Amino acid sequence: MTAQRAQDVLDFWFGDAPGAVDTLPQRLRFWFGGNDPPEVLMVRDEDLERRFLPLTEAAARGDLDSWSGSPRRQLALILLLDTFPRHIWRGTERAFAQDPKALALTLQGLQQGADATLSALERLFYYLPLSRSESAAIQEESLAAFRRLPDEAPEGCRDALLAALVTAEENAALIRRFGRFPQHNQLLGRRSTGIEQAFLREQSVTGRP
């Protein structure tokens, strides 16, 4: 039953994407939203919550810690801790609450070489907790991980993974500049410095999140 529940998470999130490049554009839109309006994103978030809220809460409680013993179940657990909360609790502090636990799993998996058993697109989400970290040292590990992906991916996936690398580089640059992600300050109850406020105003003008 535990293995089946982990597979349900992976099937929902990846579909045929890890092995079917022709479905990748649709899957990328499903993952990252593209230019979809807020109401479409809300419907997707609500569907994910309906399907996986109990499992996401179980992961947060530690009830699924045994999944960490297998690379693919570990990936499912990382999704439940890192990615699914950002949909279920989008725009709230709770969306980030399990980031430390997800990061610990990714670091553990890297030490054990667990990521080597996953497809390039699966590794994209396996590595995301590194890119979310506000540690400069972890951001360097993130860059090393994301830089490997395009060269190790099937031809049809490389553009998507190059785009992910650009995002990882932007995140690392923010941590080098500010020591944290200013765009999260309000949600996390942190006061922005004057320099951060200027940056956030600039981002608002350019329309960047």
The 8 nearest C-alpha neighbors of each residue, nearest first, counted from 0:
[[1, 3, 2, 4, 5, 6, 7, 66],
 [2, 0, 4, 3, 5, 66, 63, 6],
 [1, 3, 5, 0, 4, 6, 72, 66],
 [4, 2, 6, 0, 5, 1, 7, 8],
 [3, 5, 7, 1, 6, 2, 0, 8],
 [6, 4, 2, 8, 7, 3, 72, 75],
 [7, 5, 3, 9, 8, 4, 10, 2],
 [6, 8, 4, 10, 5, 9, 11, 3],
 [9, 7, 5, 11, 6, 10, 75, 12],
 [10, 8, 6, 12, 11, 7, 13, 75],
 [11, 9, 14, 7, 13, 8, 12, 6],
 [12, 10, 8, 9, 14, 13, 7, 6],
 [13, 11, 9, 10, 14, 8, 30, 7],
 [12, 14, 16, 10, 9, 11, 15, 17],
 [13, 15, 10, 16, 11, 12, 9, 17],
 [14, 16, 19, 17, 18, 13, 22, 10],
 [15, 17, 19, 13, 18, 14, 23, 22],
 [18, 16, 120, 15, 118, 19, 13, 121],
 [17, 19, 16, 15, 20, 118, 120, 21],
 [20, 18, 16, 15, 21, 22, 17, 23],
 [19, 21, 23, 22, 155, 16, 18, 156],
 [20, 22, 19, 23, 24, 155, 16, 25],
 [23, 21, 20, 25, 24, 19, 16, 26],
 [22, 24, 26, 20, 25, 21, 16, 27],
 [25, 23, 27, 26, 22, 28, 21, 20],
 [26, 24, 28, 23, 27, 22, 29, 30],
 [25, 27, 29, 23, 28, 24, 30, 22],
 [28, 26, 30, 24, 29, 25, 31, 23],
 [27, 29, 32, 25, 33, 26, 31, 30],
 [28, 30, 26, 27, 32, 31, 25, 33],
 [31, 29, 27, 28, 32, 26, 12, 33],
 [30, 32, 28, 33, 29, 27, 26, 34],
 [33, 31, 28, 35, 29, 30, 34, 40],
 [34, 32, 28, 35, 31, 27, 29, 30],
 [35, 33, 32, 36, 28, 31, 37, 40],
 [34, 36, 32, 33, 39, 37, 40, 38],
 [37, 35, 38, 39, 34, 40, 32, 41],
 [38, 36, 40, 39, 41, 35, 42, 32],
 [37, 39, 41, 40, 36, 42, 35, 43],
 [40, 38, 42, 41, 37, 36, 35, 43],
 [39, 41, 37, 43, 38, 42, 44, 36],
 [40, 42, 38, 44, 39, 43, 45, 37],
 [41, 43, 45, 39, 44, 40, 46, 38],
 [44, 42, 46, 40, 41, 45, 47, 39],
 [43, 45, 41, 86, 47, 46, 42, 87],
 [44, 46, 48, 42, 43, 47, 41, 49],
 [47, 45, 49, 43, 48, 44, 42, 50],
 [46, 48, 44, 50, 45, 49, 51, 43],
 [49, 47, 52, 45, 51, 87, 46, 50],
 [50, 48, 46, 47, 51, 45, 52, 44],
 [49, 51, 47, 48, 46, 52, 53, 54],
 [50, 52, 54, 48, 53, 47, 49, 55],
 [51, 53, 48, 55, 54, 56, 49, 50],
 [54, 52, 56, 55, 51, 57, 50, 48],
 [53, 55, 57, 51, 56, 52, 58, 79],
 [56, 54, 52, 79, 58, 57, 53, 51],
 [55, 57, 59, 53, 58, 54, 52, 60],
 [58, 56, 54, 60, 62, 55, 59, 53],
 [57, 59, 55, 63, 61, 56, 60, 62],
 [58, 60, 56, 57, 61, 55, 97, 80],
 [61, 59, 57, 58, 62, 56, 63, 55],
 [60, 62, 58, 64, 63, 59, 57, 65],
 [61, 63, 57, 60, 58, 64, 59, 65],
 [64, 62, 58, 65, 61, 66, 57, 76],
 [63, 65, 66, 61, 62, 67, 58, 76],
 [64, 66, 67, 63, 68, 62, 69, 61],
 [67, 65, 72, 64, 73, 68, 63, 69],
 [66, 68, 73, 65, 69, 64, 72, 70],
 [67, 69, 66, 65, 70, 73, 72, 64],
 [68, 70, 72, 67, 71, 73, 66, 113],
 [71, 69, 73, 113, 72, 74, 68, 114],
 [72, 70, 74, 73, 69, 75, 117, 5],
 [73, 71, 75, 66, 69, 74, 5, 70],
 [72, 74, 67, 70, 76, 71, 75, 66],
 [75, 73, 71, 77, 72, 76, 125, 70],
 [76, 74, 72, 78, 73, 77, 5, 8],
 [75, 77, 73, 79, 78, 74, 72, 80],
 [78, 76, 74, 80, 101, 79, 75, 81],
 [79, 77, 82, 75, 81, 76, 80, 83],
 [78, 80, 76, 55, 83, 77, 81, 82],
 [81, 79, 77, 97, 78, 101, 76, 82],
 [80, 82, 78, 77, 98, 101, 79, 83],
 [83, 81, 78, 85, 84, 79, 80, 86],
 [82, 84, 79, 86, 85, 78, 81, 87],
 [85, 83, 94, 87, 86, 88, 82, 81],
 [86, 84, 94, 89, 83, 82, 88, 87],
 [87, 85, 89, 44, 84, 83, 88, 82],
 [86, 88, 84, 48, 44, 89, 85, 83],
 [89, 87, 94, 84, 86, 85, 91, 93],
 [90, 88, 85, 86, 91, 87, 94, 84],
 [89, 91, 88, 92, 94, 186, 85, 93],
 [92, 90, 93, 89, 94, 88, 186, 95],
 [91, 93, 186, 94, 187, 95, 96, 90],
 [92, 94, 96, 95, 91, 88, 84, 97],
 [93, 95, 85, 84, 88, 92, 91, 96],
 [96, 94, 93, 98, 97, 92, 85, 84],
 [95, 97, 93, 98, 94, 92, 99, 84],
 [98, 96, 80, 100, 99, 95, 101, 81],
 [97, 99, 101, 95, 100, 81, 96, 102],
 [100, 98, 102, 101, 97, 103, 96, 128],
 [99, 101, 103, 102, 97, 98, 104, 80],
 [102, 100, 98, 104, 77, 103, 99, 80],
 [101, 103, 128, 99, 105, 104, 100, 98],
 [102, 104, 100, 106, 101, 105, 107, 99],
 [105, 103, 107, 101, 102, 106, 108, 100],
 [104, 106, 108, 102, 107, 103, 109, 101],
 [105, 107, 109, 103, 108, 104, 102, 110],
 [108, 106, 104, 110, 105, 109, 103, 111],
 [107, 109, 113, 105, 111, 110, 106, 112],
 [108, 110, 112, 106, 111, 107, 113, 105],
 [109, 111, 107, 108, 112, 106, 113, 105],
 [110, 112, 108, 109, 113, 107, 114, 106],
 [113, 111, 109, 114, 110, 115, 108, 116],
 [112, 114, 108, 70, 115, 111, 116, 109],
 [113, 115, 116, 117, 112, 109, 122, 108],
 [114, 116, 113, 117, 112, 118, 122, 109],
 [115, 117, 114, 113, 118, 70, 112, 71],
 [118, 116, 114, 115, 121, 122, 119, 71],
 [117, 119, 121, 120, 17, 122, 116, 152],
 [118, 120, 122, 121, 152, 148, 123, 117],
 [121, 119, 123, 122, 118, 17, 124, 16],
 [120, 122, 118, 123, 119, 124, 117, 125],
 [123, 121, 125, 119, 124, 120, 126, 117],
 [124, 122, 120, 121, 126, 125, 119, 127],
 [125, 123, 127, 122, 126, 121, 120, 78],
 [124, 126, 122, 123, 127, 74, 121, 105],
 [125, 127, 124, 123, 129, 128, 122, 105],
 [126, 128, 124, 130, 129, 125, 131, 123],
 [129, 127, 102, 131, 130, 126, 101, 132],
 [130, 128, 141, 127, 132, 131, 126, 137],
 [129, 131, 127, 128, 141, 132, 167, 138],
 [132, 130, 128, 129, 127, 133, 170, 98],
 [133, 131, 134, 129, 130, 128, 137, 138],
 [132, 134, 179, 174, 135, 178, 131, 180],
 [133, 135, 137, 136, 132, 138, 174, 178],
 [136, 134, 138, 137, 174, 133, 175, 139],
 [135, 137, 139, 138, 134, 140, 141, 133],
 [138, 136, 140, 134, 139, 135, 129, 141],
 [137, 139, 141, 135, 140, 136, 171, 130],
 [138, 140, 142, 136, 141, 137, 143, 135],
 [141, 139, 137, 143, 138, 142, 144, 136],
 [140, 142, 138, 129, 144, 139, 143, 130],
 [141, 143, 139, 145, 144, 140, 146, 138],
 [142, 144, 140, 146, 141, 145, 139, 147],
 [145, 143, 141, 142, 147, 146, 140, 148],
 [146, 144, 142, 148, 164, 147, 143, 141],
 [147, 145, 143, 144, 148, 142, 164, 149],
 [148, 146, 145, 144, 150, 149, 151, 143],
 [147, 149, 151, 145, 150, 146, 152, 119],
 [150, 148, 157, 152, 160, 151, 161, 147],
 [149, 151, 148, 152, 147, 157, 146, 153],
 [150, 152, 148, 149, 147, 153, 119, 157],
 [151, 153, 149, 119, 150, 157, 148, 156],
 [154, 152, 156, 155, 157, 151, 119, 149],
 [153, 155, 156, 157, 152, 158, 149, 20],
 [154, 156, 153, 157, 20, 158, 21, 152],
 [157, 155, 154, 153, 159, 158, 152, 160],
 [156, 158, 149, 160, 159, 154, 155, 161],
 [157, 159, 161, 160, 156, 162, 155, 149],
 [160, 158, 162, 157, 161, 156, 163, 27],
 [159, 161, 163, 157, 162, 149, 158, 164],
 [160, 162, 164, 158, 163, 159, 157, 149],
 [161, 163, 165, 159, 160, 164, 158, 166],
 [164, 162, 160, 166, 161, 165, 167, 159],
 [163, 165, 167, 161, 162, 166, 145, 168],
 [166, 164, 168, 162, 163, 167, 169, 161],
 [165, 167, 169, 163, 164, 168, 170, 162],
 [168, 166, 164, 170, 169, 165, 130, 171],
 [167, 169, 165, 171, 166, 170, 164, 172],
 [170, 168, 166, 172, 167, 171, 165, 173],
 [171, 169, 167, 173, 172, 168, 166, 174],
 [170, 172, 168, 174, 138, 173, 169, 167],
 [171, 173, 169, 175, 170, 174, 176, 168],
 [174, 172, 176, 170, 171, 175, 177, 169],
 [173, 175, 178, 179, 171, 177, 176, 172],
 [174, 176, 172, 173, 178, 177, 171, 135],
 [177, 175, 173, 174, 172, 178, 179, 171],
 [178, 176, 174, 179, 173, 175, 180, 181],
 [179, 177, 174, 175, 176, 133, 173, 180],
 [178, 180, 133, 174, 177, 181, 173, 134],
 [179, 181, 182, 183, 173, 174, 133, 177],
 [182, 180, 184, 183, 195, 179, 191, 199],
 [181, 183, 180, 184, 199, 185, 208, 186],
 [184, 182, 181, 186, 180, 185, 187, 189],
 [185, 183, 189, 187, 181, 186, 182, 188],
 [184, 186, 188, 187, 183, 189, 190, 182],
 [187, 185, 92, 183, 188, 184, 91, 90],
 [186, 188, 184, 185, 189, 92, 183, 91],
 [189, 187, 185, 186, 184, 190, 92, 183],
 [190, 188, 184, 187, 185, 191, 186, 183],
 [189, 191, 184, 192, 188, 185, 187, 181],
 [192, 190, 195, 196, 189, 184, 193, 181],
 [191, 193, 195, 194, 196, 190, 197, 181],
 [192, 194, 196, 195, 197, 191, 198, 190],
 [195, 193, 197, 192, 196, 198, 191, 177],
 [194, 196, 198, 192, 197, 193, 191, 181],
 [195, 197, 193, 199, 198, 194, 191, 192],
 [198, 196, 200, 194, 195, 199, 201, 193],
 [197, 199, 195, 201, 196, 200, 202, 194],
 [198, 200, 202, 196, 201, 197, 195, 203],
 [201, 199, 203, 197, 202, 198, 196, 204],
 [200, 202, 198, 204, 199, 203, 197, 205],
 [203, 201, 199, 207, 205, 200, 204, 206],
 [202, 204, 206, 200, 201, 205, 199, 207],
 [203, 205, 201, 202, 206, 200, 207, 199],
 [204, 206, 202, 203, 207, 201, 200, 208],
 [207, 205, 203, 204, 202, 208, 201, 200],
 [206, 208, 202, 205, 203, 204, 201, 199],
 [207, 206, 202, 203, 182, 205, 199, 204]]
